[in-house]
Amino acid sequence: MHLAPCQPTLDGAPRPPLCGSRKVGVVELALLWTLLGEAPESTSRELLDKVAQTHMPLSLSVRQLNRWRVKWQLNRRRGRPRTRVAATPGRGEIIRVTPRLSFVGVHLFAHWLAQHAMFDLVVVQLQQAITAYRQSHPGEDFALLHHREATLRRRFAALFFAPLFGIEHLTEFDTQEHPLPTLLGRGYHSSTLNQFLGQLERVGAAETLMAVLVPAQAGLLAYVDGHMIAYWSRLPMHQGKITMVGRIMAGSQAVITHNDSGHALFVSYYPPDLPLSAVIVAYCQQVVQATGSHLFVIDRAVNSVAMARTFEEHGMGLLCMLDDNEHHGLESFEATQVGTLDDGTPLYSGTWQKPRAGDPRLFVIVVPPEGKTLVYWGTPKVKASLEVSRWPALYRARNELQELSFKRMNDHGALKTNYGRKTLVGPDRHQQRAQAKVAQALGSAQQRVEKKTEEVQVQQTKVAESEANGHGKRLVQRQGKLARLEAEHQALAHQRDHLREQAAAGEPVGERADRDFRKQTIMTIRTLFLENTLLRFLAGLLGHLQVELSLESLLILLFERSGARMETGSQVIYWVNTTGLSRRYRRTLMAVAQGLCAMGLTDQGKPIEVRLKDMPP
């Protein structure tokens, strides 16, 4: 990035045209203009050497360069070079040019973030965490406690933008090329950012940063789903079914909440061996406290009558779905038709055909002409707040709001990346559950043995009675039944003794490790905050477009492309390279560029203009 000193001769010199020639593009002309402004007395060969040092593929001869110098009236005069006096740049004069700029879309996105003060709340929350830590630990002293607001903003921004540069692990800051110096004014290495993240973990920043996810109005509905992340370790750790070819391995389970607009609201981490039903009630209570949303849409992982009763007792609503093996179609319910779906499929609502005590659920049944019957259920609080005809659509929205969102964040948000290597050692829950299972089976076996003992005693009494009365055929029947009961009793006693041996031979409960989720939670909040801001940026851009555009397309067409930047006294111009784009996608990118211009982005008070550049820099 070069800053051209202003010369008196440049005031009267004609400015370079805003459109290049067939051989020389606008950015190349701007670079030549800047270099001439810095050293107008240099020879043309010296200027071409300087251009070559910028690695710009510019095919220009000395004769052609001399023609441009004559046109701009910047040709080198005869005689000794005179001392030039600096002057104030004019309104349209070029101040600086960056001919090679990677991730142009990220720079435009950063200007939008600064214009809407998106990082202000993040800095406020970090300062609150630092202040609280100082008060509770007056004797502690480390670098984060003395960070200025600008330092907090820059370092969090480095973590924030990293996934958009394709950087998932912090160590990649040391090896991968990235535009942080042009984006933030300086770059960072992994040692600095790892230290920053570790100190954020130390002050407990995850709890305070959760507030940056919650909008002013979170909404009534909250969608909850879990996202498993695998973790490789040689330590014995608690394991669960990780979504990697169904493997049973160590990892973590992120339980994430979105509102009905697709914005993330809350996240909490749990070990992978704990089922969602074991933690969901306490988790939803935290969501209610943080966001105010009290109606939850969750998949069939929490489908049970007991769960419906528990949610109702805690003043929360739950919308879920029945498993296919729990009903036999419409005949299982006492239902009446309440409407139809958009495709004409009839919609029914009602309760069980045979009432079940303690079941507060209301059912909505979708009976398509072909395919299986779908049964949704909700608690009384859901029934009081939402029309039953909306239940199927609200439940099906889970796929777009959460499942596809997780896929996007895996691709460009580093959601599946593990941060932090600390572990917390505790009792082996796998072993505890196995021992509890044996103990439960032993108790059940003991009850069966006692019941069978009573049956044997009763039958022995009957056999003795038949012998005393001199029965013939009845005595044979009773003796045969007694033999069968004694054999069954012996088998049950053998099974009980085997379980007793297992319980007696049980080893003391060992130890297994769980991950320390503090760093992971901070970086997941970073990812969710990035996704929320990208969705808001896309929504603002779509308001100025006449074409449909997805977030995935925007990231590929704009964010990941290179270009150039030129700043004048009155505006800032960004060029986006179109190399390799088909005509269709070039038209789409042109519409995006026009939409960005209409959004009114500014840089240091100067309006930003976005243009397409056919010639690569």
Protein Blocks (a to p, Z undefined) as FASTA:
>chain_A
ZZddddfklmmpccddfbdcfklcfklmmmmmmmmmmmmmbcfklmmmmmmmnopacddd
fklmmmmmmmnopaccedjddddddddddfklcfbdcfbaghkllmmmmmmmmmnommmm
mmmmmmmmmmmmmmmmmmbccfklmccfklmmmmmmmmmmmmmnopabfklmmmpccfkl
mmnopacdfklmmmmmmmmmmnopmmmmmmmmpcfbnbjbdcddddddddddfbdcdddd
ddehhiacddddddddddfkopafbdcdddfklcfklmmmmmmmmmmmmnopabdcddfk
lgcfklmmmmmmnopacdddddfklpgbjklpccddfbdcfkopacdddddfbacehiab
dcdddddfbdcdddddddfklmmmpcfklmmmmmmmmmmmmmmmmmmmmmmnommpcehj
bdcddddfklmmmmmmmmmmmmmmmmmmmmmmmmmmmmmmmmmmmmmnopaklmmmmmmm
mmmmmmmmmmmmmmmmmmmmmmmmpccddddddddfklmmmmmmmmmmmmmmmmmmmmmm
mmmccbdcdfklmmmmmmmpgcdddddfkbccddddfehiafklmmmmmmmmmmmmmnop
aeehiacdddddfbaZZ
